[in-house]
């Protein structure tokens, strides 16, 4: 199911999200039961050498953020692969693929306006960084009430959504802990998710520039070593202006629209020419 189809279904049915959340809960509970019964885990004993995984976890976090973003726009042209990658990345951020699609589509639909769930205006970066989920939930609730609030008993549906949504956050976290074990959970998953949250927050905060007259300018950033390295691992994540102009670019550093699944050789050639 493409991101645009998911967003359309959320808009059409007041029950789409709660049904999806409950399906996710069932799948995750079954997977947790499997992990517990089989004692399956990639768990390893702690050794100081495992600390070397942290830099790779940070790089993985940047790439996961980029892939989650790209799959929301269906930029991996094989629909099945796009969905699989999106769901996997959605588990990394804990709140899931469909929720990211909802938030990100609202960001494009209402950029820098009241219903933009990642609008940082009026906040310091520290506030924006430390409470991204709270602001996203508040804004998406406001949007969902706007389109579905006229339905009878929708507040009960909304309450159920909120409860199951938070249960699913815990279930996804439990899956990562059971799957990776204590050592890899702290050295692989935690640095990864902190990187994803930080990169998304930094892009939205710094690429939407507020001027003195109150106007907002969306910009590309690539002017120092951090941005050059980050743009490499996020596949042009800080080329935010280019992305808003053409959301179907897998890597907005390049004007050529090369998708991940049908133009890999051409995409690698573009990267090599760039660097």
C-alpha positions, 0 to 999 in steps of 0.5 A: 500500500503506497503512502498516498493510499494510506493517507487517503484511507486515514482521511476517509475512515475514522476507524482505519487507524484503530483497526490498523493499531489493533492488527499491529498489536496482534502481530507484535504479541505473536512475535513476542510470544515466538521470541520468548518460546524459542529463546531466539536472540542475537544477544552477545556478552558485553566486551569493550570492543562492542563499543566500536558498534556505536559509530556504525549504529549512528550511520545506520540511524541516518540511513534508516531515517532516509529510507523511512522518509523515502518509503513514505513517498514510495521512492523504492519503486517495487511496491512490495519492497518499499512496504517491507523497508518502510515497515522495518524502519517504522519499527526503528522509530517505534511509532510505525510506518503508517504513523510516519506517513500520516505525520509526513504527509501533513508536513507537506500539506501544511508546511509551517502552518498550524497543522504541520506536526513538525513545525518548530516555529516558536520553540528552541531546538532543545524543546523541539528535540526533546518532545517531538512525539508529544507535538506530533501527537497533539497536531495529528489529533487536531487534524483527525478531529477536524476531518472525523470529529463529526462522526458519532462517538469519535472521541471514544475512537480517538481515546482507543487510538491513543491507548493502543498507540502507546501500547504499540510503542512499548511492544516494539521496544520490547521486540528490539530488546528481546531480539538484540539482547541487553548489550546490542540493545544499548549499543545498536538500537539506542544510538540508532533511534537517538540518531533518527530522532535527532536528524529528523528534528535537526532537518526540520528545525534548520531547513525551515528558516524563520525571517524577521518578517515572520515568513518561512524559507525552506533551504538546502544545507551543505555548507560544512563538514557535518552537512556534507557527511550527514547528506551522504548518509541520509542520502541528501536529507538536508537538501530539504528545498529540493525535496519539497520541490520534488518529493519523488527524488530518492536523493534530492542532491541530484536533479535526476530522479533515480529510484532505489530499485530500478536505477541503482547503477545510475544512482551510484554513478551520480554519487561518485560524480558528486564526490 
